Structures are given as structure tokens and as C-alpha cells.
Amino acid sequence: RPYGRVNRKQLKSKMMQKCISNGVKFHQAKVVKVVHEEAKSLLICNDGVTIQAAVVLDATGFSRCLVQYDKPYNPGYQVAYGIVAEVEEHPFDVNKMIFMDWRDSH
């Protein structure tokens, strides 16, 4: 499948500018609880502020702090490490992406 690399700083800058130009309001705090109602959700923050939201995106990752499951949840673990290296030549096919290939023969 296709693979791409993104400049995180430029992406963040562009997204922030889009948010600002569209009137997004920012509140710096940690959400400690989400209360879902019929037509909205309430975000309870660690500073005592409650924020109303139409859509909530849970980005807590493995800790899954804001999601409640019906069954025990054990997603396992995955670790990846990489480097960016500038080289004059290499033996790799530039049209092929190798993801987590543990072979050492190449």
C-alpha cells in the first residue's frame, strides 16, 4: 500500500492556521471525563471547566482513558524505530516500501 512522510511542523502550522481562520476556540487543559448526551457531549476538564462538543475525538492512545469497553481490552504492543539518512546511493528499490522488515540480508 502507499506510504507517505509528512513534515509535522508544516502540517501543524497549516492546521493551526485553518483552525484560527475558521474560529476554532482553544482551551488548554486535560479532559478527565466525557459525558455523552442525546445531541451533544460534555468534556469535563481538570481545571473545572466544562466544554460542550458536537464531536469528540479520543486521542488518549493505549491508555484509553475516555473510552469504556463492554469486554476486557488488550491491544498488545508495537514498537518501531527509524532514522532519516541522506546517502549518495543504496541497494533498495525506490518504488517499494518495506515496513518493519526484520531481515538483515539486505
N, C-alpha and C positions, 0 to 999 in steps of 0.2 A: 504494500500500500504506500501511497505517497507520504513523504516526510518533509517537514519544513523547520527552519530555525528562525526564531523571532528575536528582534532586538527589543529586549524587555524595557529598557529605558525609553525608547521611542514609542513603544506601544502604550506604556503607562502615561506618557506625556500626551499622546493623542487622545486617549480615553478620558483623561482628566479635562482636557480642553472641551471635548464633546459634552461631558457632564456639566461643566460650568456654563457652556453656551446654551444648554437645554434646561437650566435652572435647577439642577440637582443640588439638594442641601446635604451638607456633610455634618456628621456628629461623631466625634472621636470618643468611643467608649467600647466596652466589651459587652456583647449581648449575653445575658446569663439565662434567659428563658424566653420562649416564644409561645404565645397563646393564640391559637387559631380559632377564629370565629367564622360565621357564615360567609361574610363578604370581605373580611379583612383579617390581618394578623397583627398582633401587638408584640413589639420587641421590648423586653424589659432589660434595661442596661444597668451595669454595675455602678453607675453614678446616680441612680434613682430616676432617670429619665425614661419615659415610655414613648416609643415611636410607633405610629400606625403605618402599616405597609400593605400594599396590594399583592406583592410578590416577595417571597423570602428565598434567598439562595443560601443554603447551608454550606459554608466552605471550611468547616472545622476539621475536615480530613478524617484521619483514622480515629481521632478521639470521639467523633460523633456525638458531641456534647448536646446538640439541639434536636437530634432525631431519636424517636422512640421506636423500637422494633418489637414485633409480636413474638419473635423467636430469638434465641441467643445468636449473636453476630460475631463471627470470627473470620475476618477477611484475609488473614495471613499477612505476610510482609514481603516487600520487594525493595531492593536497594540497587541503585545504578550509579556509576561513576564515569565521568568522561572528562576529556580535555579538548581544547581547541588548539590545534598546532598548524603553523604555517610551514609548509615544506615545498621544496622545488619539484619533487616527483614522488610517486608512490605506486604500489602494486595493485591498488584497489580499482574496481570497475566503478567509474563515477556515476553510472546510471543505475547502480544497485545500492540499496540501503541495507546495512547489516545492523540489526538491533539485538543487543545482548548476545552476541555470538561469542561463545566461550572458547572456541578453537584457538590454538596458538600456532597452527601450521601456516598461517599467512602473516 
